[in-house]
Amino acid sequence: MNCPNCQSQEVVKNGRTKREDGSVVQKYLCKACTKQFNDRTGTSMSRLRTSSLIVSAALNVRTEGLGIRATGRAFGKSHSTVIRWEQRLAQQSTQWSPPAPSGADVTLEGDEVYTRVGENLPPRYLSRVDDSLY
């Protein structure tokens, strides 16, 4: 393991912290720069007091279409907290979503193949759907 501050490999374990949900987080100490850190340091989950399981579950239900306020109520958090979690994840998107290679063909795959207009129709049939539906 490397220190996220100075990239030194002189890292030793330095105790544990127990969170509200009962999970234990290992703390580390860099002997080169004397900085403390844990497994979450440098990630979108760093400095959060909420369990990463709760945060990831809340963000998953948001991607499935649940509203901000409803997500906050479901997880016992403020809607502004859920917004901050989303902003943190968006700010670190470059770490988990590398840019496409320049000059290369890019293939995009979608999770939802069909568009719902009254009934599930493949995209090739959408031109035949009556325009009065729109």
C-alpha positions as CSV (number, residue, x, y, z in Angstrom):
1,M,0.0,0.0,0.0
2,N,1.2,3.5,-0.9
3,C,0.6,6.7,1.0
4,P,-2.0,8.8,-0.8
5,N,0.0,12.0,0.2
6,C,3.6,11.2,-0.7
7,Q,3.3,7.8,-2.5
8,S,5.8,6.3,0.0
9,Q,5.6,2.6,0.8
10,E,6.6,3.1,4.4
11,V,3.0,2.5,5.7
12,V,2.1,0.8,9.0
13,K,-1.3,0.0,10.6
14,N,-2.3,2.6,13.1
15,G,-5.4,1.4,15.0
16,R,-9.0,1.0,14.0
17,T,-12.2,3.1,14.1
18,K,-15.6,1.7,14.7
19,R,-18.4,3.4,12.8
20,E,-22.1,3.9,13.8
21,D,-23.2,0.9,11.8
22,G,-20.7,-1.4,13.5
23,S,-18.2,-1.6,10.7
24,V,-14.5,-1.3,11.5
25,V,-12.2,0.9,9.4
26,Q,-8.5,0.2,9.5
27,K,-6.3,3.4,9.9
28,Y,-2.8,3.7,8.5
29,L,0.2,5.9,9.3
30,C,2.9,6.9,6.8
31,K,6.3,7.0,8.4
32,A,7.7,9.2,5.7
33,C,5.3,12.1,5.9
34,T,3.6,11.2,9.3
35,K,0.1,11.5,7.7
36,Q,-2.8,9.3,8.8
37,F,-5.3,7.8,6.3
38,N,-7.7,4.9,5.8
39,D,-9.0,2.8,3.0
40,R,-11.5,5.5,1.9
41,T,-8.9,8.3,1.6
42,G,-8.8,9.6,-1.9
43,T,-12.1,8.1,-2.9
44,S,-15.6,9.6,-3.3
45,M,-16.3,8.0,0.1
46,S,-13.6,9.8,2.0
47,R,-14.5,11.7,5.1
48,L,-18.0,10.3,5.2
49,R,-19.5,9.2,8.5
50,T,-22.2,7.1,6.8
51,S,-21.5,3.5,5.9
52,S,-20.5,3.0,2.3
53,L,-23.2,0.4,1.9
54,I,-25.9,3.0,2.7
55,V,-24.4,5.6,0.4
56,S,-24.1,3.2,-2.5
57,A,-27.6,1.8,-1.9
58,A,-29.0,5.4,-1.9
59,L,-27.2,6.3,-5.1
60,N,-28.4,3.0,-6.7
61,V,-32.1,3.8,-6.0
62,R,-31.5,7.3,-7.3
63,T,-30.3,5.9,-10.6
64,E,-33.4,3.7,-10.7
65,G,-35.6,6.8,-10.6
66,L,-36.5,7.5,-7.0
67,G,-36.6,11.2,-6.2
68,I,-34.2,13.1,-4.0
69,R,-36.6,13.7,-1.1
70,A,-38.0,10.1,-1.2
71,T,-34.4,8.7,-1.1
72,G,-33.6,10.9,1.9
73,R,-36.8,9.6,3.7
74,A,-36.1,6.0,2.8
75,F,-32.5,6.1,4.2
76,G,-33.2,8.5,7.1
77,K,-31.0,11.2,5.7
78,S,-31.6,14.8,4.5
79,H,-32.2,15.3,0.8
80,S,-29.3,17.7,0.8
81,T,-27.1,15.0,2.1
82,V,-28.1,12.8,-0.9
83,I,-27.4,15.7,-3.3
84,R,-23.9,16.1,-1.7
85,W,-23.2,12.3,-2.2
86,E,-24.1,12.6,-5.9
87,Q,-21.9,15.7,-6.3
88,R,-19.0,13.9,-4.7
89,L,-19.4,11.0,-7.0
90,A,-19.7,13.3,-10.0
91,Q,-16.5,15.2,-9.1
92,Q,-14.5,12.0,-9.1
93,S,-16.0,10.5,-12.3
94,T,-12.6,10.8,-14.1
95,Q,-11.2,8.2,-11.7
96,W,-13.7,5.5,-12.5
97,S,-14.6,6.5,-16.1
98,P,-11.5,6.9,-18.2
99,P,-11.7,9.0,-21.4
100,A,-12.2,7.2,-24.7
101,P,-8.9,6.6,-26.6
102,S,-8.4,9.3,-29.3
103,G,-8.7,8.2,-32.9
104,A,-10.4,4.9,-31.9
105,D,-13.9,3.6,-32.6
106,V,-16.1,3.8,-29.5
107,T,-19.0,1.4,-28.9
108,L,-21.7,2.6,-26.5
109,E,-24.0,0.0,-25.0
110,G,-27.2,0.9,-23.4
111,D,-29.0,-0.9,-20.5
112,E,-32.4,-0.1,-21.8
113,V,-32.7,-1.3,-25.4
114,Y,-36.4,-0.5,-26.0
115,T,-38.2,2.8,-25.7
116,R,-41.5,2.7,-23.9
117,V,-44.3,4.5,-25.8
118,G,-47.6,2.9,-24.8
119,E,-46.0,-0.5,-25.1
120,N,-42.4,-1.8,-25.4
121,L,-41.3,-1.4,-29.0
122,P,-37.9,-1.9,-30.6
123,P,-36.5,1.4,-31.9
124,R,-37.0,0.3,-35.6
125,Y,-40.8,0.3,-35.0
126,L,-41.0,3.7,-33.4
127,S,-41.3,5.4,-36.8
128,R,-44.6,3.5,-37.3
129,V,-46.1,4.6,-34.0
130,D,-48.9,7.1,-34.4
131,D,-47.7,10.7,-33.9
132,S,-50.8,11.5,-31.8
133,L,-49.2,9.7,-28.9
134,Y,-46.7,12.6,-28.6
